[in-house]
């Protein structure tokens, strides 16, 4: 299924939990996936299998703190990739163009677990057109010391001058060694 040309491609609100979507392409929308703030009895274990969110002005806008599991997903060439407000496990790839602004924002909502992004081995982040010379600094911003990014993934085109994440959150690298951008 393809969802394209809307103000919001998919919106999740009250009483949405414990379900999955698979083989969907969400593109050319103002916002690809949106969760309404203050949603009640919602957000528990949303699973996305082979779902692409691309070419949207904003890929994912999680205003409610929904737990999301992505398997084989891709977030490509959105104006801003994502605003995340809960626990997100991501297996797939993120592609973007060069930017001096972080493409993912991690938030902490009141009375909720702060956003955390866990990327799996084999996942990658690529800045298009880097041609062997990294062109983008940090690609994640954080507004809370409790935000966490954990990665054993690869990056191409990210300089690491500023680091993977700007802000007070923590970056946890792979157990196999220090982070070395390609």
Buried (B, 14 or more C-beta within 10 A) or exposed (E): EEBEEBEBBBBBBEEBBEEEBEEBBBBBBBBBBBBBEEBEEBBEEBBBBBBBBBBBBBBBBBBBBBBBBBBBBBBBBBBBBBBBBBBBBBBBBBBBBEBEEBBBBBBBBEEBEBBBBBBBEEBBBBBBEBEEEBBBBBBBBBBBEBBBBBBBBBBBBBBBEBBBBBBEBBBEBEEEEEBEBE
